[in-house]
Amino acid sequence: MEEYKVDQMYQELGLSGEVIAYGRQVEDGLAERFRAIDETAEYNQIKVLRAMQKHRVSAEYFAASTGYGYNDSGRETLEAVYAETFHAEAALVRSQIICGTQALYLALSANLLPGDELLSPVGKPYDTLEEVIGIRPSAGSLAEYGVTYAEAALLPDGSFDYEAIRAAVGPRTKMATIQRSKGYASRPTLSVARIGELIAFLKQCKPDIICMVDNCYGEFVEEVEPTDVGADLIVGSLIKNPGGGLAPCGGYIAGREDLVERCARRLSSPGLGKEVGANLGVNRDLYQGFFLAPTITAGALKGAIFAANLYERLGYPVLPNGSESRHDIIQAVELKSPEALCAFCEGIQEAAPVDSYVTPVPWDMPGYDSPVIMAAGAFVQGSSIELSADGPLKPPYTVFFQGGLTWYHAKTGILKSLQKLVERGITKLP
């Protein structure tokens, strides 16, 4: 009876009985995977709880501060909670950091000086960093300030090219940037263990090299974070995993105290550093979002695994595949045509709680070299821990799906994406 009631509700959302039944077949085979995800979430939930208890989080820390934000104990304690959870010496957690790209720029520009070189040992970085670094010329880039860039591509199987990395590390190599997630590249997301191996190798090549990890989409997916395996800095966005869907804005940087302090001085001013920065009343959302983040991330991870298995069984190339271990919440599906990419995103949009009636269309998004289609009906604009999908309109027309504040919502979005493909004759169910 209960199953019938749920099916009826799905049908009212526009799903056919065939799509619902196919989705249920896929889901029935994932019980063991989902149980393991829940165990990781439980571990991480306790980790966050212990950090909040240790630093004696109090309701008074939710009060708003204005102006300079001097003596904001709520802000200071939140940063201590982040540092404790990520086993870092210090953290910078600020609503003034707009997004992950700005957080990365902040960490790079604060710790690289003219004449220094930045190395990416994992191939080309995410698209929006190209202008930050100066790979694509842009006003204000690191290149304009005399910072050079070197790169070592991954091997065809996605493994590290240690010989090329060793050759790329030179006397001016100051910092290495390691992107954990795949971004728009068709390469594996890096596990924390693999990141640790890479950091150990880089430190062998040059002991004083600063290793920074772009941790976006990876927080709380595993029981450990890159700071547990030698990362000097980790960087992320609060409208992704660690914000738990409640943070309205913000970003974080955590790691070595001296490096984090330089970031704080870059964000505010030399001489001011972490001592200023009004919270403007968002502290409660940042605390509560971080508390919920392990469970929210688990739901998004289940959605990604469901999507991988559902589309893989239909013959689409997926990355990661349906059975391999997961290290971020992003699922890539190679759809092979612009029509399929747009149909997928339309399905995700129709499943949204906000702006479900809007039809997403490709547009020339700042920071990208081709039109991008994005589907997201989020409570927080641009929040990719909420249900969303996007992809560049260029071959092989890969869509990148992520998020869902609950597993059930993520599941609904995937089923709606499939419904669109079926309705347009692009995909046939087995």
C-alpha positions as CSV (number, residue, x, y, z in Angstrom):
1,M,0.0,0.0,0.0
2,E,2.8,2.5,1.0
3,E,4.7,1.8,-2.2
4,Y,1.5,2.4,-4.2
5,K,1.0,5.8,-2.5
6,V,4.5,6.9,-3.3
7,D,4.2,5.8,-6.9
8,Q,1.0,7.8,-7.1
9,M,2.8,10.9,-5.8
10,Y,5.6,10.4,-8.3
11,Q,3.1,10.1,-11.1
12,E,1.6,13.4,-10.1
13,L,5.0,14.9,-10.6
14,G,5.0,13.6,-14.2
15,L,6.9,10.4,-13.9
16,S,5.6,7.4,-15.8
17,G,5.1,4.0,-14.2
18,E,7.9,2.5,-16.3
19,V,10.5,5.1,-15.1
20,I,9.4,4.6,-11.5
21,A,9.7,0.9,-11.8
22,Y,13.1,1.1,-13.4
23,G,14.3,3.4,-10.7
24,R,13.1,1.0,-8.0
25,Q,15.1,-1.8,-9.6
26,V,18.2,0.2,-9.5
27,E,17.7,1.4,-5.9
28,D,17.0,-2.2,-4.7
29,G,20.6,-3.2,-5.6
30,L,22.2,-0.3,-3.6
31,A,21.2,-1.2,0.0
32,E,24.7,-2.3,1.0
33,R,26.4,0.8,-0.6
34,F,23.9,3.1,1.2
35,R,24.5,1.4,4.5
36,A,28.3,2.2,4.2
37,I,27.5,5.8,3.4
38,D,25.4,6.1,6.5
39,E,28.2,4.7,8.6
40,T,30.6,7.4,7.3
41,A,28.0,10.0,8.0
42,E,27.5,8.8,11.5
43,Y,31.3,9.0,12.1
44,N,31.5,12.5,10.7
45,Q,28.5,13.6,12.6
46,I,30.1,12.6,15.9
47,K,33.3,14.4,14.8
48,V,31.5,17.7,14.3
49,L,29.5,17.3,17.5
50,R,32.6,16.7,19.5
51,A,34.3,19.8,18.0
52,M,31.3,21.9,18.9
53,Q,31.1,20.6,22.4
54,K,34.9,21.0,23.0
55,H,34.7,24.6,22.0
56,R,31.6,25.2,24.1
57,V,29.4,26.6,21.4
58,S,26.7,28.7,23.0
59,A,23.5,30.4,21.7
60,E,25.1,33.8,22.4
61,Y,27.5,33.0,19.5
62,F,24.6,33.3,17.0
63,A,24.2,37.1,17.7
64,A,24.9,39.5,14.8
65,S,27.9,41.7,14.7
66,T,28.3,44.8,12.5
67,G,30.8,47.2,11.3
68,Y,34.4,46.0,12.0
69,G,33.2,43.0,13.8
70,Y,35.7,43.3,16.6
71,N,35.5,40.8,19.5
72,D,33.1,38.5,17.6
73,S,33.4,35.4,19.7
74,G,30.8,33.6,17.6
75,R,33.0,34.0,14.5
76,E,36.2,33.0,16.3
77,T,34.6,29.9,17.8
78,L,33.2,28.8,14.5
79,E,36.6,29.0,13.0
80,A,38.0,27.0,15.9
81,V,35.2,24.3,15.3
82,Y,36.3,24.1,11.6
83,A,39.9,23.8,12.6
84,E,39.1,21.1,15.1
85,T,37.0,19.1,12.8
86,F,39.5,19.2,10.0
87,H,42.5,18.6,12.3
88,A,44.0,21.9,11.2
89,E,46.0,24.5,13.2
90,A,43.6,27.3,12.2
91,A,40.7,28.2,9.9
92,L,39.2,31.2,8.2
93,V,35.4,30.9,7.8
94,R,33.9,34.0,6.4
95,S,30.7,35.2,4.7
96,Q,32.8,37.8,2.9
97,I,34.3,35.0,0.8
98,I,31.8,34.8,-2.1
99,C,32.5,31.4,-3.6
100,G,35.0,28.6,-3.9
101,T,36.9,30.4,-6.7
102,Q,37.4,33.4,-4.5
103,A,38.6,31.3,-1.6
104,L,41.1,29.6,-3.9
105,Y,42.3,32.9,-5.3
106,L,42.6,34.2,-1.7
107,A,44.8,31.3,-0.6
108,L,46.9,31.5,-3.7
109,S,47.4,35.2,-3.9
110,A,48.1,35.4,-0.1
111,N,50.9,32.9,-0.2
112,L,52.5,33.5,-3.6
113,L,54.8,36.4,-4.3
114,P,56.3,37.8,-7.5
115,G,58.9,35.4,-8.8
116,D,57.2,32.3,-7.2
117,E,55.9,29.5,-9.3
118,L,52.6,27.6,-8.8
119,L,52.5,23.9,-9.8
120,S,49.4,21.8,-10.7
121,P,50.6,18.2,-10.5
122,V,47.1,16.9,-11.4
123,G,46.7,18.5,-14.9
124,K,44.6,21.4,-16.0
125,P,42.7,23.1,-13.1
126,Y,39.0,23.9,-13.0
127,D,37.9,26.3,-15.7
128,T,37.3,29.3,-13.4
129,L,40.9,29.1,-12.1
130,E,42.4,29.6,-15.6
131,E,41.8,33.4,-15.3
132,V,42.9,33.4,-11.7
133,I,46.2,31.9,-12.6
134,G,46.5,33.7,-15.9
135,I,46.4,30.6,-18.2
136,R,43.8,32.7,-19.9
137,P,44.9,36.4,-19.6
138,S,42.7,38.3,-17.2
139,A,43.1,41.6,-15.3
140,G,44.3,40.9,-11.7
141,S,45.6,37.3,-12.4
142,L,48.5,35.8,-10.6
143,A,50.5,36.1,-13.9
144,E,50.1,39.9,-13.9
145,Y,51.8,39.9,-10.5
146,G,54.8,37.9,-11.7
147,V,53.7,34.4,-10.5
148,T,54.5,31.7,-13.0
149,Y,52.7,28.5,-13.6
150,A,53.7,24.9,-14.3
151,E,51.6,21.8,-14.9
152,A,52.1,18.0,-14.9
153,A,49.3,16.2,-16.7
154,L,47.9,13.0,-15.3
155,L,48.7,9.8,-17.1
156,P,46.0,8.3,-19.4
157,D,44.8,6.0,-16.7
158,G,44.4,8.9,-14.3
159,S,47.4,8.1,-12.2
160,F,50.1,10.7,-11.2
161,D,53.0,11.2,-13.6
162,Y,55.7,11.2,-10.9
163,E,58.6,11.7,-13.4
164,A,56.9,14.8,-14.9
165,I,56.1,16.1,-11.4
166,R,59.7,15.7,-10.3
167,A,60.9,17.5,-13.4
168,A,58.4,20.4,-12.9
169,V,59.4,21.1,-9.3
170,G,62.2,23.7,-9.5
171,P,63.8,26.3,-7.2
172,R,61.0,28.8,-7.7
173,T,58.2,26.3,-7.1
174,K,56.5,27.7,-4.0
175,M,53.1,26.0,-4.0
176,A,51.2,23.1,-5.4
177,T,47.5,23.2,-6.1
178,I,45.7,19.9,-6.0
179,Q,42.1,19.7,-7.2
180,R,40.3,16.9,-5.4
181,S,37.2,16.8,-7.6
182,K,37.2,16.2,-11.4
183,G,35.6,19.5,-12.3
184,Y,34.7,19.4,-16.0
185,A,37.5,17.0,-16.8
186,S,37.1,13.3,-17.5
187,R,39.4,12.0,-14.8
188,P,38.9,10.3,-11.5
189,T,38.2,12.3,-8.4
190,L,41.2,11.9,-6.0
191,S,40.7,10.0,-2.8
192,V,42.2,11.4,0.4
193,A,44.7,8.5,0.4
194,R,45.9,9.3,-3.1
195,I,46.2,13.0,-2.2
196,G,48.3,12.0,0.8
197,E,50.6,10.0,-1.5
198,L,51.0,12.9,-3.9
199,I,51.7,15.3,-1.0
200,A,54.4,13.0,0.4
201,F,56.1,12.8,-3.0
202,L,56.0,16.6,-3.4
203,K,57.5,17.1,0.0
204,Q,60.3,14.6,-0.9
205,C,61.0,16.7,-4.0
206,K,60.9,20.0,-2.1
207,P,60.3,19.9,1.7
208,D,59.1,23.5,2.0
209,I,56.6,23.3,-0.8
210,I,53.1,24.5,0.2
211,C,50.5,21.9,-0.7
212,M,47.0,23.4,-1.1
213,V,43.9,21.1,-1.8
214,D,40.8,22.4,-3.5
215,N,38.4,20.4,-1.3
216,C,35.2,21.5,-3.0
217,Y,32.5,18.8,-3.2
218,G,34.7,16.4,-1.1
219,E,34.1,17.4,2.6
220,F,32.6,14.6,4.7
221,V,32.5,12.1,1.9
222,E,35.2,10.2,3.6
223,E,36.1,9.9,7.3
224,V,39.3,11.8,6.7
225,E,40.1,15.1,5.0
226,P,43.3,16.2,3.2
227,T,44.6,18.0,6.3
228,D,44.8,14.5,7.9
229,V,47.3,13.4,5.2
230,G,49.7,16.4,5.1
231,A,47.9,19.2,3.2
232,D,49.1,22.6,4.3
233,L,45.8,24.2,3.3
234,I,42.3,23.0,2.3
235,V,39.9,25.4,0.6
236,G,36.1,25.1,0.0
237,S,32.8,26.9,-0.4
238,L,30.1,27.1,2.3
239,I,27.3,26.7,-0.4
240,K,28.7,23.2,-1.1
241,N,29.1,20.4,1.4
242,P,30.1,22.1,4.7
243,G,27.3,24.6,4.6
244,G,24.7,21.9,4.9
245,G,22.3,23.7,2.7
246,L,21.8,26.4,5.3
247,A,24.8,28.7,4.8
248,P,23.6,31.6,2.6
249,C,27.1,32.4,1.4
250,G,30.7,32.1,2.4
251,G,33.9,30.1,2.1
252,Y,36.6,28.6,4.3
253,I,40.3,28.0,4.3
254,A,41.9,25.7,6.9
255,G,45.4,24.5,7.6
256,R,48.7,25.8,8.9
257,E,48.3,28.8,11.1
258,D,50.8,31.0,9.4
259,L,49.4,30.4,6.0
260,V,45.8,30.9,7.1
261,E,46.8,34.2,8.8
262,R,48.3,35.4,5.5
263,C,44.9,34.6,3.9
264,A,43.1,36.6,6.6
265,R,45.4,39.6,5.9
266,R,44.7,39.3,2.2
267,L,41.0,39.2,2.8
268,S,40.9,42.2,5.2
269,S,44.2,44.1,5.4
270,P,47.8,43.7,6.7
271,G,47.6,44.5,10.4
272,L,43.9,43.5,10.7
273,G,43.9,39.9,9.7
274,K,41.3,37.7,11.4
275,E,40.4,40.3,14.0
276,V,37.8,42.0,11.8
277,G,34.8,40.9,9.7
278,A,31.2,41.3,10.9
279,N,29.0,38.2,10.7
280,L,25.9,40.3,9.9
281,G,23.7,37.7,11.6
282,V,24.6,34.6,9.5
283,N,26.4,32.8,12.3
284,R,23.5,30.5,13.3
285,D,23.1,29.3,9.8
286,L,26.8,28.6,9.4
287,Y,26.9,26.7,12.7
288,Q,23.8,24.7,12.0
289,G,24.7,24.0,8.4
290,F,28.1,22.7,9.5
291,F,26.4,20.5,12.1
292,L,24.0,19.0,9.4
293,A,26.7,18.8,6.7
294,P,27.6,15.1,7.3
295,T,24.0,13.9,6.8
296,I,23.3,16.3,3.9
297,T,26.4,15.1,2.2
298,A,25.4,11.5,2.6
299,G,22.1,12.1,0.9
300,A,23.8,13.8,-2.0
301,L,26.3,11.0,-2.3
302,K,23.5,8.4,-2.4
303,G,21.9,10.4,-5.2
304,A,25.2,10.4,-7.2
305,I,25.6,6.6,-6.8
306,F,22.0,6.1,-7.8
307,A,22.5,8.3,-11.0
308,A,25.7,6.4,-11.9
309,N,24.0,3.0,-11.7
310,L,20.8,4.1,-13.4
311,Y,22.5,5.6,-16.4
312,E,25.3,3.0,-16.6
313,R,22.6,0.3,-17.0
314,L,21.2,2.3,-19.9
315,G,24.6,2.2,-21.7
316,Y,25.8,5.7,-20.9
317,P,29.5,6.2,-19.9
318,V,29.5,7.4,-16.3
319,L,32.4,8.7,-14.1
320,P,32.7,7.3,-11.5
321,N,31.2,4.1,-12.6
322,G,28.4,2.4,-10.6
323,S,30.6,0.3,-8.4
324,E,33.8,2.2,-7.7
325,S,34.5,4.0,-4.5
326,R,33.4,7.6,-4.2
327,H,35.4,10.7,-3.1
328,D,33.1,13.6,-3.9
329,I,29.4,14.1,-4.6
330,I,29.7,14.8,-8.3
331,Q,28.4,12.4,-10.9
332,A,29.4,12.8,-14.6
333,V,27.2,11.2,-17.3
334,E,28.4,11.4,-20.9
335,L,25.2,12.1,-22.9
336,K,26.7,12.5,-26.3
337,S,24.4,15.2,-27.7
338,P,23.4,18.7,-26.9
339,E,19.7,17.6,-27.0
340,A,20.3,15.0,-24.4
341,L,22.3,17.4,-22.2
342,C,19.5,20.0,-22.3
343,A,16.8,17.4,-21.7
344,F,18.6,16.1,-18.6
345,C,19.0,19.6,-17.1
346,E,15.3,20.4,-17.9
347,G,14.3,17.3,-15.8
348,I,16.5,18.4,-12.9
349,Q,15.0,21.9,-13.1
350,E,11.4,20.5,-13.1
351,A,12.2,18.5,-9.9
352,A,13.4,21.7,-8.0
353,P,11.4,23.2,-5.1
354,V,12.2,26.7,-6.4
355,D,11.8,27.9,-10.0
356,S,10.5,24.5,-11.2
357,Y,8.6,26.2,-14.0
358,V,11.8,27.7,-15.5
359,T,13.4,26.1,-18.6
360,P,17.2,26.3,-18.3
361,V,19.1,27.4,-21.5
362,P,22.8,27.5,-22.3
363,W,24.5,30.8,-21.8
364,D,28.0,32.4,-21.9
365,M,28.8,32.1,-18.2
366,P,31.7,34.2,-16.9
367,G,34.9,32.1,-16.4
368,Y,34.1,29.4,-19.0
369,D,35.3,29.0,-22.6
370,S,32.0,27.6,-24.0
371,P,28.3,28.1,-23.3
372,V,27.1,26.3,-20.2
373,I,23.7,25.0,-19.2
374,M,22.8,25.0,-15.6
375,A,19.8,23.6,-13.8
376,A,19.2,24.6,-10.2
377,G,16.1,25.6,-8.3
378,A,17.8,26.3,-5.0
379,F,17.0,28.1,-1.8
380,V,20.5,29.7,-2.0
381,Q,21.6,31.0,-5.4
382,G,24.4,28.8,-6.8
383,S,24.3,26.3,-3.9
384,S,25.5,23.0,-5.4
385,I,24.9,21.0,-2.3
386,E,21.3,21.5,-3.4
387,L,20.0,19.6,-6.4
388,S,21.7,20.8,-9.5
389,A,23.2,19.8,-12.8
390,D,25.3,21.6,-15.4
391,G,27.6,21.0,-18.3
392,P,29.4,22.8,-21.1
393,L,27.8,22.5,-24.5
394,K,30.8,20.8,-26.2
395,P,31.5,17.2,-27.0
396,P,31.1,14.7,-25.5
397,Y,28.2,16.7,-23.9
398,T,28.8,15.5,-20.3
399,V,26.5,16.5,-17.6
400,F,27.7,17.0,-14.0
401,F,25.0,16.2,-11.5
402,Q,25.4,16.9,-7.8
403,G,23.5,17.7,-4.6
404,G,20.1,17.2,-3.1
405,L,19.4,18.3,0.5
406,T,17.8,14.9,1.0
407,W,18.3,11.5,-0.7
408,Y,14.7,11.5,-1.7
409,H,15.0,14.8,-3.5
410,A,18.1,13.7,-5.3
411,K,16.3,10.5,-6.4
412,T,13.4,12.5,-7.7
413,G,15.7,14.7,-9.8
414,I,17.4,11.8,-11.4
415,L,14.1,10.1,-12.3
416,K,12.8,13.4,-13.8
417,S,16.0,13.7,-15.9
418,L,15.4,10.1,-17.2
419,Q,11.7,10.9,-17.9
420,K,12.7,13.8,-20.1
421,L,15.1,11.6,-22.1
422,V,12.5,8.9,-22.5
423,E,9.8,11.3,-23.6
424,R,12.0,12.8,-26.3
425,G,12.9,9.4,-27.7
426,I,16.6,9.9,-26.8
427,T,16.6,6.9,-24.4
428,K,14.7,3.7,-24.2
429,L,14.2,1.7,-21.0
430,P,15.2,-2.0,-21.0
